[in-house]
Amino acid sequence: MIRADSFVGQVIAVISRRTPAFRPREDEPSTFPGWIFHHQSSSKQASAARSEEEGNPLLAFVSRQTGRYREARGLDEAILNRRRRVQGDDHPDTLQAATNLAIDLRALGENEAARELDKDVLARRRRVQGDDHPDTLQSVAEVLAALRGDLPTTIAVNREILTEQRAELGFDHSLTLTTADTLATLLRAFGDFSGARELDADTLARRRKVLGDQHPDTLASANYLAADLRGLGMSA
């Protein structure tokens, strides 16, 4: 099992349980399963509904939606502190308040503070509500949406995921090889064809050994390696 205290380990564990294998796309380097981002948009509606019942959270919601993130941050900090005191750290409303504050912080450029909040919220939702709960999926969505468009950070996250999966699941596990596919695609998009070739050659060899030459995943790996060689100006 992926180490419980790892942030990216928690993210990949939720994705892996619901989507055992997903294919990266060349035209969208940071592709993740589409169901994740559905939960992000639906969670905003749920947040608005809660806000209408509670007064001050409504002001924070309106501030956030209209781009007044500094104002929203002050409100959300007060809301979070109150909910922690009254309802406890693990209450769904407390965790939603923490998620809202993380959105404010991220918009204000305080990415590390936002990441720490996201990490804490995801761990609590997984423990209390389970991996399939919409709020847990919202946490995964927020993390991944924040990474989209930040290719170096996305590469770093995928490297960490791959390292953990190799250690915990083994080099030949299907999830490990899928993550290697994703990382190689990101490296190609970043222009690191040499790094992508190293990964893809290893993945191709392992899939030939485990799945055979004609399996669709093996053939996909061969195509990825050919793209790397073309990028390096070499014949496939």
N, C-alpha and C positions, 0 to 999 in steps of 0.2 A: 504494500500500500504506500502511496505517496506520503512523505513525511508530513505530519499534521501541522507542524509549526511553520511550514513554508507557505508564503502567500500565493505564489504562482502554482505551488502544488495543490492548494485548495481549488484554485480556478480550474486547472486542468482536470482535477478529479471530478468536478461537477460536469464539465463538458464530456469527459470520457464516459461517464455513466449513461448519459442521455444520447450521445452520438459516438458509438464505438469506433467509427472511422469516418473522417471527412477529408475531402480532397482540396488542397490549395489551388487557387486559380492564378494563372499568370497575370491576368489583368487586374487582380485585386490581391496584392501581396499579403495584406493582413486579414484575409478571409477567415471567418469563423462561422459556425452553423447559424443559419438565419433565424432559428427560433429564439436565439439569445436576445437579439435586438427587438423582437416583438415584445419581450417582457420589459425591456427598457421603456418603450413608449407606453405600454399599459400601466406601468408603475407610476408614471407621471399623472395619469388620470386618477389613480387611487390616492396619490399624494394630494391632489387638488380636492378630492372629496373629503378627506380627513381634515384639510385646512378649513373648509367651510364650517365644520362643526366646532372649531376650537379658537376662533378669533385671531390671536396673535400669529399662529402659523399661517393664516390666510394672508396677513400682511407680508410675511416672509416669502410666501409663494408668489405673490404679485410682484414683489421686488425682484425676485429671482427671474421670473418670466419676462420682465421688462428690462433686464440687464443691469439692474442696480445691485450688483453683487456685494459691494461693501456694506450697504444698508441691510441686505439679506443676511450677511454674515453675523452682524451684531444681533439681529433677531434670532437667527438659528442657534447661536451660541447660548442665548438665554433660554430658549426652548429646550435645548438638549440638557443643559444643567438642571432645569426644573424637572424634566422627565426622568433623568437619572435619580434625582432625589425622591420623587414621589412614586414612580412606577418601577424603578430598578433598571439596571444596566441591560438586561436581556429582553425587556418588554418590546414587542413589535413597534410601538409608537416611538420608543426611545431610539431604536435602531433606524427607523425612518428619519428621525431628526438628525442623527449622525450622518446618514447618507446625504441629506439636504445640505448639511454644513460642508461635507466633502466637496459637493458640487460648487459651492460658493468659493471655497479655498482654491480649487483647481482653476476656476475662472479668474481668480486674482493672482494666479501664478505661484501659489504656495503648494506645489505639487507633492513635496515630501510629507507635509502635514496631512494632505488629502489622502495620500497613499496609506498612511498609518491608520487613519479612520476607516478607510475601506477595508483594510486588512482585519481590523478588529470586528467590524460589522459582519464581514463574510464568515469569520470563524464562529461568531455567536449564532448567526442564522443557520449555519450548517449544523451546529450542535443542538439548537433548540427546535428549529423548524424542519430540518432535513434538506437534502440536496434538490428535491423536486418541488419545493415550495416556491410560489411565484416571487416572494421577497428574496429568497436565496438567488434565484435566477436574475433578479434585478441587480443584485450586488455584482454578479459575474458580468452582466451587461455594462454596468458603469465602469468597471475596471477595463474591459476590453475596448469600449468606446473611447476611453481616455487615451488608449495607446494607438488607436488608428490614426494614421498620418504621421506618427513619430516612429519612423522606420528603425533608427538605431536602438531605441528603447524596446521596440517589438522584437528585434533580433536578440537583444540581451535577455529578454524574458524567455524566448523560445530556447536559447542556449541553456538556461537554467533548468527549464522543464526537461529538455533532452538529457541533461546530465543526471537529473533525479530519476528519470524513467529508466535509463540504462543501469543505474545502480540498484533500483528497486524491482524493476520488471525484467531486466535483461536486454541485451542488445538486439535479440531477434524477435522480441514481442511486437505484435502488430501495432500497438499504440506507440511504442518507441519509434518504429519505422515511419509511422504517419507523422510524428513530430519531426523526424529527420527530413521528410518531404517538405514540410512547412518551412523549416529553417532554411533548407536549400533554396526554396522559392524566394524567400526574403533576401537571401544573400545575392541571388541573381538580380533581383530588383535593385539592390544596393550597388551592383557592379562588381561584386566579389565572385567572379566566375570560378576562380581557383578553389575557394572555400566550398562553393556549391558542388564542384566536380568531386572533391574529396568525399563529401557526404553522400552524393548520389551514387558514386562508384561503390561505396561500402553498402549502401542500401540495396543496390541492384544485386550484389553478390549474395547478400543474406536472403533476399527474396528468391533468387534462383535456387538456393540451397533448400529453403523451407517450402516454397510454393511451386517451384518448377518454372521452366522457361516461358511457358505459354499463359501463365496466370495473368489476369488483367493488371494486377498491381505490379508484377514483374515487368510487363510491357510498358506500364506508365513510368517506372523507374528508368528503363532504357531510353524513353523519350526525354526525360529530364536530363539524363547524362548527355544525350546528344545536343540538347540546348546549351549545356555548359560548354561543351567542346566548340560549338559554333561561336559562342561568346568569346572564347579564347583564340579564335581564328584557326582552329584545328578541324580536321575532317572527323565526322562522327563515325 
